[in-house]
Amino acid sequence: MSDESSEEFEDDHNKLGEYDGGRNEIGERHGFGKALLPNGDIYQGTYENGKRHGSGTYRFRNGARYVGDYVQNKKHGQGTFYYPDGSKYEGTWVEDQREGYGVYTYPNGDTYDGEWLQHMRHGQGTYLYKDTGAKYKGTWENGNMNSSGQYIYANHRYEGNFVKNCPQGLGKYVFDIGCEQHGEYLKPDQVNQHLFLTYGNQ
């Protein structure tokens, strides 16, 4: 998973460290400038009344990098975050958190394309598994596949209800050869899941 802690390193005490750039009439950083912060991070971009505001690039000492919009020192608007593990998020930010629409590429090549809320996959989105080519397309809640969705494989797909990333409740398998298998996923214990009820070809 991504090194999300990288986002917590931004130094709000921007009056400290080395700075080269514009200032306002009371000496605050204002306009375009470049700052080398005491913790080793570097910010280059626009300021407004002493705070990062507008577009800029923030380079973290651990190799992470954010390129995008700021509002009052917080990532807000459109931006791309490059994580030290090689993952990347490109999309909308709200007060330092992934929120709205965005695309996340994971270190193993998997991608999630969809809606976010407070750093988590939430809303409608598609998760593509690079190794298998399979994908889940549907509803997400707090980072999990929940409610209605489709799990799409190379030659068939499952359509139905999901609970915490697993099929549960009514659903059906639809095969490319033209047949369908209807049933219900039940969860009798914490380990096993079985498909019961009816089976039919159409």
C-alpha positions in Angstrom: 0.0 0.0 0.0 1.0 3.6 -0.3 3.1 5.5 2.2 0.3 7.9 3.1 2.3 9.2 6.1 4.3 11.2 3.5 1.4 13.6 3.3 1.7 14.4 7.0 5.2 15.9 6.8 4.4 19.2 5.3 5.7 22.0 7.5 3.2 24.7 8.2 5.8 26.8 9.9 6.8 28.3 6.6 8.4 31.3 8.2 11.3 29.0 9.1 13.9 27.7 6.8 15.4 29.3 3.7 13.1 31.2 1.4 13.6 33.0 -1.9 10.6 34.7 -3.4 8.0 37.4 -3.1 6.6 38.9 0.0 3.8 41.2 0.9 4.0 44.5 2.7 4.3 42.9 6.2 7.0 40.4 5.1 4.9 37.3 4.7 5.6 35.0 1.8 3.4 36.1 -1.0 3.4 35.4 -4.7 5.9 32.9 -6.2 8.7 31.5 -4.2 10.9 28.6 -3.2 11.3 27.3 0.3 13.8 24.9 1.8 12.0 23.8 5.1 13.8 22.9 8.3 12.8 19.2 7.9 14.5 19.0 4.4 11.3 19.3 2.4 11.2 21.7 -0.5 8.2 23.7 -1.8 8.2 25.7 -5.0 5.1 27.6 -6.0 2.7 30.3 -5.0 2.0 31.8 -1.6 -0.7 34.0 -0.3 -0.2 35.9 2.9 2.3 33.5 4.2 0.6 30.2 3.2 0.9 27.9 0.3 -2.0 29.0 -2.0 -2.4 28.3 -5.7 -0.3 25.8 -7.7 3.0 24.4 -6.5 5.3 21.4 -6.1 6.1 20.0 -2.7 9.0 17.5 -2.5 9.3 15.5 0.6 12.6 14.4 1.9 11.5 10.7 1.7 11.1 11.0 -2.1 7.3 11.6 -2.2 6.1 14.5 -4.3 2.9 16.5 -4.7 2.2 18.6 -7.8 -1.0 20.5 -7.8 -3.3 23.1 -6.1 -3.2 24.4 -2.5 -5.6 26.5 -0.5 -4.4 27.9 2.8 -1.5 25.4 3.2 -3.7 22.4 2.3 -3.8 20.3 -0.8 -7.1 21.3 -2.3 -8.3 21.1 -5.9 -6.6 19.1 -8.6 -3.3 17.5 -7.9 -1.0 14.4 -8.3 0.7 12.7 -5.4 3.7 10.5 -6.1 4.4 8.1 -3.2 7.8 6.6 -2.3 6.6 3.1 -3.0 5.9 4.0 -6.7 2.1 4.4 -6.3 0.4 7.5 -7.6 -2.9 9.4 -7.1 -4.1 11.8 -9.6 -7.4 13.6 -9.0 -9.3 15.9 -6.6 -8.2 16.9 -3.1 -10.3 18.4 -0.3 -8.4 19.8 2.7 -5.4 17.5 2.3 -7.5 14.4 1.6 -8.3 12.4 -1.5 -11.9 13.3 -2.1 -14.0 13.5 -5.2 -12.9 11.8 -8.4 -9.4 10.4 -8.9 -7.3 7.6 -10.3 -4.9 5.7 -8.0 -2.2 3.5 -9.5 -0.8 1.0 -7.0 2.8 -0.3 -6.8 1.7 -3.7 -8.3 0.1 -2.0 -11.3 -3.5 -2.3 -10.1 -5.6 0.8 -10.6 -8.7 2.3 -9.0 -10.7 4.8 -11.1 -13.6 6.4 -9.3 -14.9 8.4 -6.3 -13.1 9.0 -3.0 -14.1 10.3 0.4 -11.6 11.1 3.2 -8.7 9.2 1.5 -10.9 6.0 1.0 -12.6 4.5 -2.1 -16.2 5.6 -1.6 -19.0 5.9 -4.2 -18.9 4.5 -7.8 -15.6 3.2 -9.0 -13.7 0.5 -11.0 -10.8 -1.5 -9.6 -8.6 -3.2 -12.2 -6.3 -6.1 -11.2 -3.3 -5.9 -13.5 -2.1 -9.5 -13.1 -5.4 -11.2 -14.0 -7.2 -8.5 -16.0 -10.3 -9.0 -13.8 -12.0 -5.9 -12.5 -14.7 -4.9 -10.0 -17.1 -2.2 -11.1 -19.7 -0.9 -8.7 -20.3 0.7 -5.3 -17.6 1.3 -2.6 -18.1 2.2 1.0 -15.2 3.2 3.3 -12.7 1.5 1.1 -14.7 -1.8 0.6 -16.7 -3.3 -2.2 -20.2 -2.9 -0.8 -23.8 -3.0 -2.2 -24.3 -3.6 -5.9 -21.5 -4.3 -8.3 -20.0 -6.5 -11.0 -16.9 -8.6 -10.8 -15.8 -9.1 -14.4 -13.5 -11.9 -15.5 -12.1 -12.8 -18.9 -15.1 -15.0 -20.0 -17.8 -14.4 -17.4 -18.9 -11.9 -14.8 -20.7 -11.9 -11.4 -23.5 -9.4 -10.8 -24.9 -8.9 -7.4 -24.6 -7.7 -3.9 -21.3 -7.4 -2.0 -20.5 -7.0 1.7 -17.0 -6.0 2.7 -15.4 -7.1 -0.6 -17.2 -10.5 -0.8 -20.3 -11.6 -2.7 -23.2 -11.9 -0.2 -26.9 -12.0 -1.0 -28.6 -12.4 -4.3 -26.5 -12.5 -7.4 -25.8 -14.3 -10.7 -23.0 -15.4 -12.9 -23.3 -14.5 -16.6 -21.1 -16.5 -19.0 -20.1 -15.4 -22.4 -21.5 -18.6 -23.9 -25.0 -17.3 -23.1 -25.9 -19.1 -19.9 -26.6 -17.7 -16.4 -26.3 -19.1 -13.0 -28.6 -17.5 -10.4 -28.3 -17.9 -6.6 -27.6 -16.4 -3.3 -24.3 -16.2 -1.4 -24.7 -17.1 2.2 -22.1 -16.7 4.9 -22.6 -19.5 7.5 -19.3 -18.8 9.2 -16.3 -16.5 9.0 -14.4 -18.7 6.5 -16.7 -20.4 3.9 -19.1 -19.0 1.4 -21.4 -21.1 -0.7 -23.7 -20.5 -3.6 -27.2 -21.9 -2.9 -30.7 -21.8 -4.4 -31.5 -21.9 -8.1 -29.4 -22.6 -11.2 -30.7 -21.9 -14.6 -29.6 -21.5 -18.2 -30.8 -18.8 -20.4 
